[in-house]
């Protein structure tokens, strides 16, 4: 556990650049170190708050002491706007200490700027696209090609053979011109033989090239499939806290588009790179043996192009990173709008969403257009410089022919081979553009693969028999430790007992459920089921023995039968029917056109909310869980249907440990005990009758609901 929380700032009191760190210490001190010199140390006794005061292009953090007219503001540091977000987090941590006298310092500080260059990080990305190890990233991408190395080596051999055959054609041209056409002599059969050899070399080259393409395609498809599978597998294993940091659109793009971009670069562009390199080396050797002086003229522009390319890379990858960011934002908006299209239409916000997406696509178009304009200017310029050698060869080679120092066939051979020399150079001119795009995607994919989930199962994880007993022992938890949702919560649920959890919205009821399901681990304390700490238990074993019905019911696109058996794939038809009867779903299912084989749309939009919730209840109970969790399980049901399902649930919960959350307090009257939560703590515990007699928080909630019910009846 860390004893300090650090904020890096970059401006001194005179607004000049500096290297400063502001530290909050666990014992209640704030200190600053600037350019290696200790500036100050303040105790937080008597402080009322810390806050960020934005300025023009900069901001400052101040510490407020005292109240009213006697208050005093002490400036702690100045910083540019790139540090605005981490400065806000720093203030939250310090203010939490001021209010509670308890220091909650995150084990890992969330980074919003690069610690090396100070540039802001892309939202959802913890790696700086300016400072990462490009060579290391590229080597790693190549390592994933190992399962396909035999196929690739075979394809490379085909490419080498095909390239060699292609390069025979200029030699045949030289022999034909110098031996038969230029002197206007020689048997016609020899000319036919050389022409046939040229045709055969070209034909064999094309055939072998087709074979190499097929081999490369097999490796390419396999490589893409491997990357997608690895990325998706890792997504499934990441914890909820990791997934919640990113939008669904961003995650989809990483799994599908970014892996495909990496595949295109490593396999397709890599393939062409090998082919161009082979041709370049062979042609260089042939030209050097033919005429070293003309070869020097061919390669004269190359140093200029190489220097320009190195400068070009430093500039272009920044612009393509910006284009990637805009494209990712468009994908995220598109995903969210399509997913929430019913909400958009119900509020009549189609035009607003069209304008919103059009605005983002316009920004993407502006960045893309700017990049393409730059590319359209730089690419022809570099191509022109690479072609200067061709003009030099024609000029000096033509003079040498006129003076008798060079044959026409040699000049023709040189001009034909120049295409093979400048082809790789022009390919290299385009390479920085492809590399910039691919590197961004590699970083995004590998960041997912490298992320360690917060929730992990031990190698020797226990799988004890579960009787449903749940113990929550002095648990404190916050999605950010300095913003606690639960504070020192303790609950002991006996096996077979039904517990109702009630309270106003935002008091931590669903968070408590998330901890019992081990979607998160508590910051302090422990959660045990059947006496076994969840951190020592196999996550798979836990989830196999817990049935859950969430307030926000999610159904998969597929048949009713498939959705029910999702919780228990090996369930028999009899078990499915029994579960649906228990959940009150059987009657409406058999009245559907295809019964249990009826297709329902994504998220179950083709059926009503009450029907979706009844299917979710059936899905939860089909595996006969030791612990049943109901998070507003009947919130979408009408009164008549709710009464019927409550009767079914009473049968289901009899002898089964059940934890139920409900805002309709009448649905929890049959609970063995009710737990009333207030501000993240347990405020009251007792039966329905006992809590009413206490005339506390629960009594007020019941009276408020009764009053609301009377008003509704009066309106009706």
Buried (B, 14 or more C-beta within 10 A) or exposed (E): EEEBBBBBBBBBEEEEEBEBBBBBBBEBBBBBBBEEEEBEEBEBEEBBBBBBEEEEEBBBBBBBBEEEEEEEEBEBBBBBBBBBBBBBBBBBBBBBBBEEEEBBBBEEBEBBBBEEEBBBBBBBBBBBBBEBEBEEBBEBBEEBBEEBEEBBEBBBBBBBBBBBBBBBBBBBBBBBBBBBBEEEEEEEEEBEEBEEBBEEBBEBBEEBBEBBBEBBBBBBEBBBEBBBEBBBEBBEBBBBBBEEBBBEBBBBBBBBBBBBBBBBBBBBBBBBBBBBBBBBEBBBEBBEEBBEEBBEBBEEBBEEBEEBBEEBBEEBBEBBBBBBBBBBBBBBBBBBBEBEEEEBEEEEBEEEBEEEBEEBBEBBEEBBEEBEEBBEEBBEEBBEBBBBBBEBBBEBBEEBBEEEEBBBBBBBBBBBBBEBBBBBBBBBBBBBBBBBBBBBBBBBBBBBBEBEBBBEBEEEBEEBEBBBBBBBBEBBBBBBBBEBBBBBBEBEBBBBBBBBBBBBEEBBBBBBBBBBBBBBBBBBBBBBBBEBEBBBBBBEBBBBBBBBBBBEBEBEBEBBBBBBBBBBEEBEEEBBBBBBBBBBBBEBBEEBEEEBEBEBEEBBBBBBEBBBBBBBBBBBBBBEBBBBBBBBBBBBBEEEBBEBBBEBBEEBBEEBBBBBBBBBBBBBEBBBBBBBBBBBBBBBBBBBEEBBEEEBBBBEBBEEBEEEEEEEEEEE
